[in-house]
């Protein structure tokens, strides 16, 4: 599992774990998701409010 941090436009941030982290593939998957709410790890986030996502090492 890989720990990632999701930062929203209102500067709130959340940590979650995902099986793998590939920034390009995650961006494509979020963009292609039909609904506004996207599941990422154990979170459900409005994809229009995401500022950035990065891996925590």
Buried (B, 14 or more C-beta within 10 A) or exposed (E): EBEBEBBBEEEEEBEBEBEEBEEEEBEEEBEEEEEEEBEBBEEEBEBEEBEEBEEEE
